[in-house]
């Protein structure tokens, strides 16, 4: 009888433990039932009473000048800036670094090509003031080559090569769908720059 009573006590105690565990677990489940508002609901609640205004637009003629920006570059950026200027480079043409050429020389070349290439085909001519006076026949020799050029819109100059008696300057005449490459040889006589020779290279139709 004592053993049976003890056995019943064990069963009752075990049942109580299981019921306690079940009750405890059921209460823990209740904890995970969110009763707080979600983040979205909180934000919506905070914004619902806000008064919104139309987006401000800058005037059409507004332009921010670099001089108006008072924000120095970090020291780390300044440390990697090149000491010399940075120039673009065309894969099939080369560098456009003309920093070694005088401004007067570039101005003379611009004037020459404006009249001989960029002008409309019927109005092109070679300005003899830009050509070496030692060779008075140069305009007559080169004029047919310039007359055969298609419509030209602009000219660019490449990095020069400084030879013994002159400077070799690559140039490209750009049209709408074509370009023509040249080599220009210039020299300086009594502070005046002259074109000594122009060599026509490849003309590419794009």
Buried (B, 14 or more C-beta within 10 A) or exposed (E): EEEEEEEEEEEEEEEEEEEEEEEEEEEEEEEEEEEEEEEEEEEEEEEEEEEEEEEEEEEEEEEEEEEEEEEEEEEEEEEEEEEEEEEEEEEEBEEBBBEEBEEEBBEBBEEBBBBBBBBEEEEBEBBEEBBBEEEEEBBEEBBEBBEEBBEBEEBBBBBBEEEEEBBBBBBBBBBEEBBBBBBBBBBEEEEEBBBBBBEBEEBEEE
